[in-house]
Amino acid sequence: MDSPSTPEEGWIDEHHQGVRYGLQGRVLVDEKSPYQRITVIDSNRYGKGLLLDGCWMTAEHQERHYHESLVHPALCSAAQLEKVLVIGGGDGGTARECLRYQGVKHLDMVEIDGRVVELSQKHLPSLGGHAWSDPRFQLNLADGIAWVANAADCSYDVILVDGSDPAGPAEGLFNQTFFEHCRRILRPGGVFATQSESPEAFRQIHIDTVRLIRQIFGYADPLYGWVPMYPSGWWSWTFAAIDGPRYRNPLPARAAAISSGCEIWSPRWQQGAFEAIPAFIERELT
């Protein structure tokens, strides 16, 4: 339920293996959905933010670090953009960035928890922006794991997995069966991308995820960036394709059309983010 209109200000923390990450602010909403605990805060530094099961998901004034990093390397490089699938992403930020591309004709967003969508629309409306009313956008309140399992072969040009950490409702988004279905439903020339955790805070999960995706798709590489409110601040996204590492090479016309509206992403930034793989991870992956 919504908290009182004038809740007391305090520190809201995320805890991981002897470390905690916090923002100062006040709690606006703290409730349990059928799937998870949902918390909305109004922070002093990053504006309104969203936590799921006590883990930071996004905030108004730094969400572009995450959403631009996930979306643009994929949509700037896929051969076609007609049909896009977003798994998760209930705050709307990933869909918003995807729908900036005129080539996108239809976008399926599959979010298991409708309450995340409702609270994001109410408290963080800038994240989804006009995506919620875009005629190309289709919200499907469903299990993303079942969605990809039931989808027809070669259904999508781009598949983006905007899930939370591999626990609770998102646990099945990090296993072999899920990735194999994603490969099966990806069209020739398509690009797959997923958030792949922190190489510092969740080192082994990150390495295992990249290895598994590379094994299934044939080509996969991690991209590294900065998400200040996430554990360690150092985050990763892994991109994959079947016909070569096309995700490394943005198509110039698409990049030119989109880059002026970005705060983080640019072709130059992307090149550096792919090349910034630490030696200890590169050794593990080769």
N, C-alpha and C positions, 0 to 999 in steps of 0.2 A: 504494500500500500504506500501511497505518497506520505512522506514524513510531514511533520508540522511545518507551517509556513515560515517560521523563523527558527530553524534548527541551530544548535550551537556549532560553532566552528571547531574543528579539531584536525587530527592527522588520520588519513585513511591509508593503510599500509597493505602491501602485498608481501607475503612471506615465502621464501624459497631456501631450503637447506642452509639455515643459519644466517641468511641475509634477508633484509627487508627493504622495500622500496616504497616511499610514501609521498603523498601530496597533501598539502594543507588546504582545507576547505570545509564545506558542510554537505551533509548527506541530504539529497532531495527525495530519493526513492531507495528503499531497501526491502525487497520482497522475494518470495520463492515462486517460480513458475513450475509447471510440471517437469521441467528439465534441469533447472539450475537456479542458483541465487543470482538475482539481478540487482545491481546497485548503480545509481546515478548520483554523481556528486557535482558540486559547483566549486571548482578549485580556484585558488588565488592565482596560479601561474598559467594554467593551460585551459581555463574556461571549464565548461561542463564536460564531464567524462563518464565513461561507462566501464563497469567491472562485471565480470561473469565468474561466479564461484570464487570471488575474492581476487581475481586476476585482472589487471588492467587490460582493456581492449583498445580504447581510443579516447581522444579528447579533442575538443573543437580546434585548439590552437596549435596542434602538432600532428593531426591525423594525416597530413599530406606526406610526411616522411614514410608512412606505411603504404597508403593507398597508391601513390604515384609509383612507388618502387615495385609493387605487385603488378600493376596494370600495364604501364607503358612499354616495358621491354617486350611484353607479349603482343599487345595490340599494334605496336609499331613494326612488328616483324612477321606476323602470320600472313600467309599467302592471301587469304580471304578473311573477311570479318563479319560475314552475313549473320552468323548465329553464334552467340556467346553464352556460356554457362558459368554462373557464379554459384559455388557451393558455400553456404554461410553468408557472411557479409550483411547481417541484419541491420547494421547501422546505416547502410545505404551508400557509404563512401566509395566502395569499389564499383558499384553500378553507376554512380555519378561519373566517375572518371571514364568508364567504358563508353558511356553514351555521349561523350564528347566527340566520338568518331562517327562521322556521317556514314561510313561504310557498314556500321552495325545496323542490321535490319530487325533483329529480334534478340532480346536478352532474357534468359531464364535465370531468375535468382531463386535458389532452393534453400530456404531457411527453416530449420526445424522448430524454432521457438518464436511464435507470433508475438509474444509479449516483448521480445527484444525489439522487433520492428515498431510496435506501438509506442514504446517508451522512447526510442530513438527519434521517431517522428515528432513526438511531443516536446522532448527536452533537448535534442540535438538536431534540429531541422536543417541546419546548414550542411550536415554531412551528406544526406541524400539529395538535398537541393531539389532540382526539377526532375530527378530520376523517377520519383514516385508517380508522377503524372505523365511521364513520357509514354506515348502510345507504343513504343517499341519494347517497353519493359513489362515483364510478366512475373509477379510474385507468386511463388509456389510454397505454401506452408507444408513442408514434407521433409522426410529424412533424406539427406543428400546421398547417403550410402546406398539406400534402396533406389534412389533416382538413377544413379549411374549404372547400377546393376540391371535395371529394367530398360534403359535407353537403347535405341537401335544402334547398330554399328555406324560409325562415321556420321554422327549426328551434329557435331559442333566443330567450329573453326578454332575457337579458343575456349579453354577450360581453366578457370581460376578458382583455387581453393582458399577461401578466406575464413578459415576456421580458427578456433581457439587452441589451447595447448592440448596434447594428446591424452586427455582425461575426460571423464564424463561423456556428454553427447558427441564430442569431437574425437574420441579415442579411435574410432574406426576409420578416420581420415588419414591415418599414417601407416596402413598395412598393405601387404602385397596385393590382396584381392581388390582393394579399392583402386590402387594405382593401375592394375591390369585392366579394370573396367574403363578407367579414364583413357588409357591408350586405345582400347577397342573403339570407343565412341568418338575419338578425335579424328577429324578429317585429314586427308593428305595435305601437307603444307601447314598444318595447324600447330599451335603452341599450347603447352600445358604449363601452369605455374602454381606454386603453393608456397605459403609461408613455411619456413623450415627451421624455426626456433633460433635461439642464440648460440653461436659457437663457443661462447664462454660459459654462460649459465647452464646450458643444456648441451654440452659438447657431444656426448655420445649419441643422443637423439638426433642431433643435427647431422653428424657424419653418417649414421645408419640410414637416415632418410635420403640423403643425396645418393648414397651407394645404391639403395633399392630403386630409386627412380631411374638412375642411369642404367641399371641392369634391365629394367622393364622397357624403357623407351629407346635405349641405344645411345642417345645424346642427352646429357643433363649437366648443368653447371649451377653452382650457387652464386648469388649476387649478395654483396654485403652492404649494409647501410646502418643508419643511426635512427633509433626510435627512443627518445629520451626517457619515456615513462615505462619502458619494458625492462625486465631484469638484465642488468649490466649495461643497458643502452645500446648494445651491439646486436644487430638482428640480421636475419638472412631470409632470402626467398630463393627457391630453386626452380629453374626453368628447364623445360624438356621439349624435345621434338623427335620425330621418327626419322626424318630425312636430312639430318644435319643440324648443327647449332645455329639455326637461322635467328634465334632469339638474341644473338650477340650483335646483329647488324640491323639497326633500325632503317626502314625504308625512308629515303630522304624526304619525299613528298609528305608522308604522314608525319614525320618528325617535325617538319617545318610548320605544319598546320596546327600542331598540338603544343609545341614547346613553350610558346609565349605565354600560355595560360598555366604553366607549371611553376611551382615554387622550388621543387627539389630536382625533378627529372630533367635531363637533357641528354642528347647523344654523348656528349663528352663525359658527363657524370656517369652514365651507364657504362661506358667503356672502362672507366676507372674502378667502378664498383665490382665489375666482373673480374678485373685483374687484381683486386686487392685481397686475394685469397692468402691467408697466412700459411707459412711454410709447414707448420705442423698438421694443418688440415690437408694441404696438397699431398703430403706424404701418405696420409691415411687413405686418400682417395685414389692413389696410383698403385 
